Amino acid sequence: MAENFLPSQFDSLMGTNSIKVTYAGATYKEINDNLNVAYESGHEIKYVLRPVDYTLLIKDKDEMRLDMGEYPVYLTNKNPFDDIKYLINKDVIGRYMLPLFVEYFKGTPGGHTSFDEYSYNANLHTFSKDDALVGRTVFEAPTQINSLTDEETTMISENVRANVVDIAAAHPETTFICFFPPYSMAYFGGIWESGDLNKILTAKQMATDLMLEYDNIHVYDFATAMDITQDLNRYRDEAHYDQYVNEWIIERVADGENSGESSFRLMKDNAESVIEDEREQFNNYDYNSLID
């Protein structure tokens, strides 16, 4: 959700000197661990811009992605001895260091990757209605409506508090800009069909209420940006949008932060009604119109 942001755009609109550090498919804990390292580095952090993904809300607070092998905890822990796993790493040496040395001895600058280029992958994908629908030919009405279990309710609360809220409470000098991404209506159609739509929106309301306990957490909700979410040609799957949507998100965030007003910002006095309107709208939306 953040890989195709351009830090240069954020900087020009917000007056910052930002970096982009993204983790593909990261859990809330992984992002939080990385943020803790950023604070330990001694830098004064003015803003943190981070997505709040629906797909990762109902997770254990300590869950991490382990599907790609050993997790690189040496990047975020305080043990200097296991840093050798980074310093003597075949990917670091083979893919990054050796090419730099080759360019140096050839007499050309080794170069570096800008933060605009880093993790940018829009040029590697196609964006189309077919990609967003992933072969779907119909959305069936749900046969049952699911609700959060007590265990899931506890999990959401612990996950958001431990990995989103607590770090903001510890750093009131930083404004944490958290946004619910504009997943496509094909995504919402899928969870509507499964009976999980009300469940996900209840989880969203819970997370929002927890975040809004703190004045330095600003919450933006782009779920009902229908000009975007209904245009499936802007997606490479049900959730991931093209780079122009990333640019649009930063523009809307900058509008809200610089003016203090935004139609996309959730506040204590409007969050419940906005999410209830979403519940009504998404439960009655004609998802099959996306296919026709």
N, C-alpha and C positions, 0 to 999 in steps of 0.2 A: 504493500500500500504506500510505501514511502521511497522505494528505490529510485523512482524517476523524478523525484523532486530536484530542483536546481537551487543549490545554496546561493548562487549568485543572484537569483531572483528574490529569494527571501531577504538577502542582505540589502538589496537596493530598496526594498519596500519597508524594511524594519530597522535599518541602520545598524546592522550587526556584522560580525565577522564569524560566520558559522561553518560548521563541518557537518558532513552527512555520514552517519554510521548506522548502517542498516543490516539486519539479520533476516534472511529469507525464511519466512515461516516461524519467526521467533515467538516463543511463549512470553507471557508478561514477565516472568521471572528473569529470563535471559536479557530482556531490555532493561529491567531494573538493575540487574547486576552490572551491566555496562554503564548505566548512568552513575552508579556509585563510584565506579572507577574514574569517571569524568570529574566528579567532585573531589576525589582523592588526589587528582593531578594538580590541584591548586588553582585552577582557572575559575574566574568569576563568571558564572553562567547566568545570562539574562533570560533566555527563553529555552524551553524544550518543546519541540513540536513532535507529537507522537500519535499514531493511530490507535484507536481502541477497537480491536477486531471482535465482531460478534462470535466468530468461530473459535475464539480462544477465551471467551468469558467464563464458560463453565468448565474450568480446569482446576486441578489441584494447584495451590499456590507455589509448590516446589517443582512443578512439572517442567522438564526441559526436553528438547528434541534429542533423542538418542538413536534415531533411525539411520544416521550417517556414520556411525562408528563412535569412537571415544570422543566425549565432549571436551573441548579445549578449555577446561577450567583454569589452566595455567595463564590464560590471558586476563583473567579477572581476579584471581586470588592473590594473596600477599606472600606467597612462598617463592623466594627468589631462586631456589634450587631447581624447580621444575620449569623455569623459563628456558632451559636448554631445549625443551621440546619446540619452542619457537625459533630460538637462535640457530639451532642445527635441525632444520626442517627441510625436507626434500623439495616441497613446493616453494618455500621462501627462497631457497638457494637456487633451484633449477628454473623457476618461472620468473623470478624477480631479480635476484642478485647477479647471476651470470650474464643475463642480457645487458644489464647496466655496465658491467665490466667490459663486455665485448664492445659496446658502443663507445666507452671511454677510450679503449685502446685503438679504436678506429678513428679517434679524434672528433667524434660527434657527441653532442650532449646526450647524457643517458636519459634525461627527461623524467617526468613523473605524471601521474594521473591526477587531473583536477577533481575536486569534489563534485562538480557537475557531471563529469564522466564516470566517476566511481559508482559502481553498482547499476549504472544506467543500462537498461536492457530493452527499451521500447523498440529499438531497431532489430531485435532478435525475434520478434513475435509478429504475428498477424492479428488484426483486430477486425472481427466481423460478427454478424448475427449468428452465423453457423458455429463460430467458435464459442460464443456466449451460450448458445443453446445446447452445446455438446451432444448433439444427436437427438434431443428431446423432440417429440412430435405432438405431445399433448400434456396439459396439466390436469390431473384428476383431482376432484374435490376430496378433501380429507375425510377419512372414515372415522377418525377420532381426534379430539383436541387434547393435547398433552399439556400438563402443568409442571412446574418445577417441583421436584421432591424436596424434602427437608434437607437431605444430603447435598443436593445441588445448590440450594439456597445458601447453605453454610459455605460451600465451596466458592461461590461467587463473591460473597462478602470477604472471605479470607484472601482470595486471589487479588481483588481490587485493593483492599487495604494494604496488604503486604507489598504489592508490586506497582501500585500507582499512587495511592494516597499518602503512605507513610513518608516517602521521599520528598513529596511536596510539603508535608508538615515540617520536615526537618530543614527545609530550605525555603523559607518565606521570601528570600531575596530573588527567587526565580519565578517567572510566570510559566506554568506548565499548560501548554495549549494542546488539549486532547480532543481528537475528533473521531466521530463515527463515520467511516468511509462511505462513499456512495456506491455500495454494491449494486449490481444491476437488478432490475425487477425479475430477471430470470432466477436469481438467487432467492429472492423472497417468494417467488412462485414455488420453488422447490421445497422451502421449509413450510410454506402454507400447505402444500400437498401432503407432506409428512405429518402434519398436525402439530408442528413445533413453532409456528409463527408466534402465537401468544406467549409461549414459553420464552422465546428469544427476546421479545419486546419487554417482558417482565424483567428479565435479566438486565436488559438495557436500562430500564427505569431504576433498578437497584444500583447499578454501577454509577448512573448519573447522580443519584441522591448522595452516594458516598463521596463522589468527587466534588460536588457542590458544597460540601461541608467546609471547604477551604477556599478563601477568596483568591488565592494565587493559582487555582486550577480553573482554567477557562475551557468550557466544553462547547464544541461545535458539532452540529448534527446535519449531515449532508444526505441522509437517507431519502428525503423527499425532494431532492433536486431532480425533478422528473424529466426535465429537458435532457439530462444526462442519463439517468438510470433506465429510461425507456428506450434510449437509442443504443441498441445492442451492438451496433457497428463500432462502438467505442470500447469494446471489451474483448479480451483474449480468452476469457472463460467467464464463469458466472460472477466473479468478483473483481478481477484485475482490469483496471481501466487504462486508457492510453495516456501518454505523457501530457497531452493538452488538458486533461482533467487534473493532473497534478498541478499544472500551472494555475488553473482556475481555483483550486483549493487554496493555494498560497495567496492569491489575490483576495479571496473572500475572507481569509483569516486576517490579512493585513488591513482590510477595510474595517473589520470588527475591532482589531486591536488599536488602530490609529484613531478611529472615530468614537470608540466606546459603544457603538451600536451595530447590530447585525441581525438580519432575519434568520440566520442560521445558528445563532448562539443560544444555548440553553441556559436559563437562569433559574433561580429558586422559585420565582413567581410564574414561570411559564413551562417548565420542563414536563410536569405531569400532564398538562393539557396538550402539549405538542406530541408527546408520545402516545397519548390516548387517541389523538387525531390520526396518527400513523396507524395505530391498531385498527381503527375503523376503515381507513383508506385501503390498507393492505389486505384486510380480510374480505373486502368487497371488490377488489380489483379484478378485472378480466385478464387473467394471465395468458389465456389462450390467444388473446389479441396480439401478443408478442410473436406468435408463430404464424399467424395468417399473413 
